[in-house]
Amino acid sequence: MRFDSAARFAAVALMWGSSYFWIKIVFGGLNSAQFSFFRILVGAVAMLGILALGRERLPRGAGVWARLVLIAFLANALPVLLVELVDDAVGADADMVSVFNASVPLCVVLLCLAARRADRIPARVAAGLAVGFAGVLVLYAPWGAEWLSAGAAVNAAAAVAYAWSMLLMEKLMGPAEEGGRAMTPLVLATTQAVIGVGWAGINMPNGGFDSTPHFSASIIGALLVLGVLNTGLVYMCFAWLIREEGAAKASGVLYAVPVVLTLGMVLLEDHVLGTREILGMAVIVAGLILTRLPQRTAPAGRPRSADRATPAAKSPAAVR
């Protein structure tokens, strides 16, 4: 694994895994709708500034913006909409929700299979994702959750939608000869933040005006961390992973999130680890190592099977 790829993987895992603690601070002065709006607004302003410094421009053309809006809808707006439509979705078992969040990598694999793009997923990556998910099950042990409920259905739909958005991101950043737009991770992350402001603004009437937001130094600081880092720069790192490694392998970072969260609870909330939690995290780490082991290179003068494939077979996995 290259150092730059490992650094991006670690940055995404650490930031997303620690989001819970920053969000707790923000909720001391803002409600859910206000938090969503101000976080994405901060992220959008920061990313537009970085885009200008990098002398890159937002994309042009209705077609590409339609794809970008669809990605934002699948990853951000649809889960919120589903929760609002289903009464008991918010009250779903927390461990069950965590398991569904961690099921996104498997959903990526299933969507690739449905799109007949299984050749894009090396066997070692698929095996590592399966092991990692088994570790998540051990970590949370959601055996008593109500799996046949509306809340479970909502979280399952959200996981599939997020996986689909990742495949669309992979497609959009692919080269033009393979049907992509060669979009850079910086441009993709910036456009998602800008579109996210619109989605969050639409949701503001749903509780955003019920109370007056309170801003203290700690709340502003947490918003800056969540907006600039979590919503902007770290999302760009995640997009970078998808472009370089493919959606399936990059999605494995979502398994590292509960490990970081659990260790954070030990350090910051005096949580005492149980044997099951230690075992679960060990299995997750084993799955991640398996997923990210370097691939064997083909012998000199002998092209790999993927290199002999047709352009259509080599195109990034995507669900149309």
C-alpha positions in Angstrom: 0.0 0.0 0.0 1.4 3.4 -1.0 2.0 5.9 1.8 -0.3 8.6 0.3 -3.1 6.1 -0.1 -2.6 4.9 3.5 -2.6 8.5 4.7 -5.9 9.3 3.0 -7.4 6.1 4.4 -6.3 6.9 7.9 -7.6 10.5 7.6 -11.0 9.4 6.5 -11.2 6.8 9.2 -10.1 9.1 12.0 -12.3 12.0 11.0 -15.5 10.0 10.4 -14.9 7.9 13.4 -14.5 10.9 15.7 -17.5 12.8 14.2 -19.7 11.6 17.1 -17.8 13.5 19.7 -17.8 16.7 17.6 -21.5 16.4 16.9 -22.2 16.1 20.7 -20.6 19.5 21.1 -22.6 21.1 18.3 -25.9 19.8 19.6 -25.3 21.8 22.7 -26.5 24.9 20.8 -28.0 23.6 17.5 -30.8 21.2 16.6 -30.4 18.5 13.9 -31.7 20.6 11.0 -29.6 23.7 12.0 -26.5 21.5 12.4 -26.9 19.9 8.9 -27.3 23.3 7.3 -24.4 25.2 9.0 -22.0 22.2 8.7 -22.5 21.9 5.0 -22.4 25.6 4.5 -19.1 25.9 6.3 -17.8 23.0 4.2 -19.0 24.5 0.9 -17.4 27.9 1.6 -14.1 26.2 2.5 -14.1 24.0 -0.5 -14.9 26.9 -2.9 -12.0 28.8 -1.5 -9.6 25.8 -1.9 -11.0 25.3 -5.5 -10.2 28.9 -6.3 -6.7 28.7 -4.8 -6.1 25.5 -6.9 -7.3 27.4 -10.0 -9.8 24.7 -10.8 -13.4 25.4 -11.9 -16.8 23.9 -11.2 -18.0 21.7 -14.0 -20.2 22.9 -16.8 -23.1 21.2 -18.6 -26.5 20.1 -17.5 -25.6 16.4 -17.9 -22.7 16.3 -15.4 -24.6 18.5 -12.9 -27.6 16.0 -13.1 -25.2 13.2 -12.1 -23.8 15.3 -9.3 -27.3 16.1 -8.0 -28.2 12.4 -8.1 -25.1 11.5 -6.1 -25.9 14.1 -3.5 -29.5 13.0 -3.4 -28.6 9.3 -2.9 -25.9 10.0 -0.2 -27.5 12.8 1.7 -31.1 13.8 0.9 -32.7 10.3 0.4 -31.7 8.9 3.9 -33.2 12.1 5.6 -36.3 11.8 3.5 -36.8 8.2 4.3 -36.4 8.9 8.0 -39.0 11.6 7.8 -41.5 9.3 6.0 -41.2 6.4 8.4 -42.2 7.1 11.9 -40.1 4.6 13.8 -37.0 5.0 11.7 -35.4 7.3 14.2 -36.1 4.9 17.1 -34.4 2.0 15.3 -31.9 0.1 17.4 -28.6 1.9 17.5 -26.6 -1.3 17.0 -28.7 -2.3 14.1 -28.2 1.1 12.5 -24.4 0.7 12.9 -24.5 -2.7 11.2 -26.5 -1.2 8.3 -24.0 1.6 8.0 -21.2 -0.9 7.8 -23.0 -3.0 5.2 -22.4 -0.3 2.5 -19.2 -2.1 1.2 -21.2 -5.3 0.8 -23.9 -3.3 -1.0 -21.2 -2.0 -3.4 -20.3 -5.6 -4.2 -23.9 -6.6 -4.7 -24.5 -3.7 -7.0 -21.4 -4.6 -9.0 -22.7 -8.1 -9.3 -26.1 -6.8 -10.4 -24.4 -4.6 -13.0 -22.2 -7.6 -14.1 -19.1 -5.8 -13.1 -17.8 -8.4 -10.7 -14.5 -8.4 -12.6 -13.8 -5.0 -11.0 -13.5 -6.5 -7.5 -10.5 -8.7 -6.8 -11.3 -11.8 -4.8 -9.0 -10.7 -2.0 -10.9 -7.4 -1.6 -14.3 -9.2 -1.6 -13.0 -11.7 1.0 -11.6 -8.9 3.2 -14.9 -7.0 3.0 -16.8 -10.1 4.1 -14.4 -10.7 7.0 -14.7 -7.0 8.0 -18.5 -7.2 8.1 -18.3 -10.3 10.2 -16.2 -8.3 12.7 -18.8 -5.5 12.8 -21.5 -8.1 13.7 -19.3 -9.4 16.5 -18.6 -5.8 17.7 -22.2 -4.8 17.9 -24.0 -8.1 18.4 -27.3 -6.8 17.2 -29.0 -10.2 17.6 -32.0 -8.8 19.5 -32.8 -6.0 17.0 -36.1 -5.9 15.1 -34.8 -6.7 11.6 -38.3 -7.0 10.1 -39.4 -3.4 10.8 -39.9 -0.2 8.9 -36.8 1.2 10.6 -34.7 -1.7 9.4 -36.0 -1.2 5.9 -35.2 2.5 5.9 -31.6 1.9 7.0 -31.2 -0.9 4.4 -32.4 1.4 1.7 -30.1 4.1 2.8 -27.1 1.7 2.7 -27.9 0.7 -0.8 -28.4 4.3 -1.9 -25.0 5.3 -0.4 -23.3 2.4 -2.1 -24.9 3.4 -5.4 -23.6 7.0 -5.0 -20.1 5.6 -4.5 -20.3 3.7 -7.8 -21.5 6.9 -9.6 -18.6 8.8 -8.1 -16.2 6.2 -9.4 -17.8 6.5 -12.9 -17.7 10.3 -12.9 -14.0 10.4 -12.0 -13.1 7.8 -14.6 -11.4 8.7 -17.9 -13.4 10.0 -20.8 -12.6 7.0 -23.0 -14.4 4.8 -20.4 -17.5 7.0 -20.3 -16.3 9.2 -17.3 -15.6 12.9 -17.0 -12.1 12.6 -15.5 -13.4 14.8 -12.6 -10.9 15.5 -9.9 -11.6 14.6 -6.2 -11.4 18.3 -5.3 -14.0 19.3 -7.9 -16.3 16.4 -6.9 -16.0 17.2 -3.2 -16.7 20.9 -3.8 -19.8 20.3 -5.9 -21.2 17.8 -3.4 -20.8 20.5 -0.7 -22.4 23.2 -2.8 -25.4 20.9 -3.7 -25.6 19.8 -0.1 -26.3 23.4 1.0 -29.4 23.3 -1.2 -30.6 20.0 0.2 -30.0 21.2 3.8 -31.7 24.5 3.1 -34.8 22.6 1.8 -34.8 20.7 5.0 -34.5 23.8 7.3 -38.3 24.3 7.6 -38.4 20.8 9.2 -37.4 22.0 12.6 -34.6 24.4 11.7 -36.7 27.4 12.8 -38.1 25.9 16.0 -35.4 27.3 18.2 -32.7 30.0 18.0 -29.3 28.6 17.4 -26.7 29.3 20.1 -23.0 29.7 19.0 -20.3 29.4 21.6 -16.5 29.2 21.0 -16.6 25.4 21.4 -19.6 25.0 19.1 -18.0 27.2 16.4 -14.8 25.2 16.7 -16.7 21.9 16.3 -18.6 23.2 13.3 -15.3 24.3 11.7 -13.9 20.8 12.2 -17.0 19.0 10.9 -17.5 21.4 8.0 -14.0 22.1 6.8 -12.5 18.7 7.6 -15.3 16.1 7.7 -17.6 17.5 5.0 -14.9 19.0 2.8 -11.3 17.8 2.9 -11.9 14.3 4.2 -14.7 13.8 1.7 -12.2 14.8 -0.9 -9.8 12.2 0.4 -12.5 9.6 0.3 -13.3 10.5 -3.4 -9.5 10.2 -4.0 -9.6 6.7 -2.6 -12.5 5.8 -4.8 -10.7 7.1 -7.9 -7.4 5.3 -7.2 -8.7 2.1 -5.7 -12.3 1.6 -6.9 -15.5 2.0 -4.9 -15.3 -1.5 -3.4 -11.9 -1.3 -1.9 -12.3 2.3 -0.8 -15.6 1.5 0.9 -13.7 -0.7 3.4 -12.8 2.5 5.3 -16.3 2.4 6.6 -15.3 -0.7 8.7 -12.5 1.4 10.4 -15.1 4.0 11.5 -16.6 1.9 14.3 -13.2 0.9 15.5 -12.1 4.5 15.8 -15.4 5.4 17.5 -15.1 2.5 20.0 -11.5 3.5 20.9 -12.6 7.1 21.2 -15.2 6.1 23.7 -12.6 4.3 25.7 -10.3 7.4 25.7 -12.9 10.1 26.1 -15.9 8.5 27.9 -14.2 5.9 30.1 -15.9 3.1 28.2 -14.6 -0.3 29.3 -14.0 -2.7 26.5 -15.5 -6.2 26.7 -14.0 -9.4 25.3 -16.6 -9.4 22.5 -15.7 -5.8 21.4 -12.0 -6.6 21.4 -12.6 -9.7 19.3 -14.9 -7.8 16.9 -12.3 -5.0 16.4 -9.6 -7.6 15.8 -11.7 -9.3 13.1 -12.4 -5.9 11.5 -8.7 -5.1 11.4 -7.9 -8.5 9.9 -10.5 -7.9 7.2 -9.1 -4.5 6.4 -5.5 -5.9 6.2 -6.8 -8.5 3.8 -8.6 -5.9 1.7 -5.6 -3.6 1.4 -2.9 -6.1 0.8 -0.9 -5.1 -2.3 -1.9 -7.0 -5.4 0.5 -9.2 -7.3 1.8 -7.7 -10.5 1.8 -9.6 -13.7 5.2 -11.0 -14.9 7.0 -8.9 -17.3 5.9 -9.3 -20.9 2.7 -11.0 -19.8 -0.3 -8.7 -19.6 -2.9 -9.2 -16.9 -6.3 -10.4 -17.9 -7.8 -6.9 -17.1 -5.3 -5.4 -19.5 -6.5 -7.7 -22.2 -10.1 -6.8 -21.6 -12.1 -4.7 -24.0 -12.7 -1.0 -23.1 -16.3 -1.9 -22.1 -15.1 -4.5 -19.7 -12.6 -2.2 -18.2 -15.0 0.7 -17.4 -15.5 1.5 -13.8 -18.5 -0.2 -12.1 -21.6 1.9 -12.2 -25.3 1.5 -11.9 -27.3 3.3 -14.4 
